[in-house]
Amino acid sequence: MSESHKLRLFEGFGVEMEYMIVDQDTLQVKPIADEVLKAEAGEITSDVERGSMAWSNELVLHVLELKTNGPAKELPQLAEQFHAEVLRVNALLEPFNAMLLPTGAHPFMDPFSETKLWPHEASEIYEAYNRIFNCQGHGWSNLQSTHLNLPFSNDEEFGRLHAAIRLVLPLIPALSAASPVLDGKVTGLLDTRLEVYRTNQQKIPLIAGEVIPEAVFFQAEYDARIFQPMFQAIAPYDPAGDLQEEFLNSRGAIARFSRGAIEIRIIDNQECPLADISIVALVTEVLKYLVAEKWSSYEDQQKAETSMLASVFRSSLKNGPETVVTDAGYLKLLGLPWASVTLQEIWAHFWQNVQKEACFSPQMRQCLETLLRKGPLSKRMLKILGNTPSSEEIKTVYKQLATCLALNKVYEP
């Protein structure tokens, strides 16, 4: 693709949402993603195109990914489009007494006995991962996210976008944490999915780094400092070279130079597409402000230390909106002249600045007001679950979330 045909900053949006397939009554995972794709396509396949939308398989058979079929021009209509795909999948799952379940992690799946890997095309990649890391753990088979792909057309745009994304990543779990339960227990973390994600490839730490990507702002530098060390580290385990590609990178945002985009990967899947798209739109508008240097210069943004950003990120997984930031230099980059502030206050400041932008439909505004007032999905769930819920209480709440997904409604206990 020539430079002139590449999408420029914020000219398109690629969104992907991962959902679990579960039994309607028991909520046990059902490894039948291939059956759903077959029912829609008429044959076993890993991808189905449905006009502006598409479906595809994931590493494990109980997860299905719904996504835009290429970059969408605008975000607001995607909430309805994703919901239409959810309804179609649920209709195909009905004969199996199954349905889609939202959120960042299944609350009581046992990954050691219930994981079934995708056995069809491209399975050699999944088998390589399984051989090296053993994909029987939560960090492989039980973590559902919403990905946002944002385009860049050249090195300059890449650098500006990457600088802005690094600043916003540590703040996102305060909006999107949706995985408070694992192994049938409340974990004490609002974002258990990301804690597991952060540590699931410790055998080769260079793959995820500190989740917040290093301060690199040119493709050649990215290749030298991120890709090459990672490929060298995995080479002894991967003699066939199946995994020495861009997709191996597991940072919270990864550069996909092959498609001219950066993919943000740390948004937990929400209770409904309206909530996912509202969060994606708010994050996008904040990134636009940073890229436009409205709060700080690009030069200053590049200086933010990875270790400081990573420490805010780790704290956000437990405390979400109550996480306190005391790095005055970081706050200044975000347009805040204070010495100490919570993530909730940072997002309120962002919202005050961007809420008049045209990309927010009335429903999205309402959703974000709820989120900013009542906290991320995890906090709203814990209001009902408490600290020691019974398995029946857990099932009741997750069945309500499945209903929210089917109706495209925000969860408000």
Buried (B, 14 or more C-beta within 10 A) or exposed (E): EEEEEBBEBBEBBBBBBBBBBBBBEEBBBBBBBBBBBBBBBEEEBBBBEBEEBBBBBBBBBBBBBBBBBEBBEEBBEBBBBBBBBBBBBBEBBEEBEBBBBBBBBBBBBBBEEBBBBBEBEEBEBBBBBBEBBEBBBBBBBBBBBBBBBBBBBEBEBBBBBBBBBBBBBBBBBBBBBBBBBBBEBBBEBBBBBBBBBBEBBEEBEBBBBBBBBBBBBBBEBBBEBBBEEBBEBBEEEBEEEBBBEBEBBBBBBBBBBEBBBBBBBBBBBBBBBBBBBBBBBBBBBBBBBBBEBEBBEBEBBBEBBBEBBBBBBBBBBBBBBBBEBEBBEBBBBBBBEEEEBBBBBBBBBBBEBBBEEEBBBEBBBBBBEBBBEBBBBBBBBBEBBEEEBEEEEBBEBBBBBBBBBBBBBBBEE
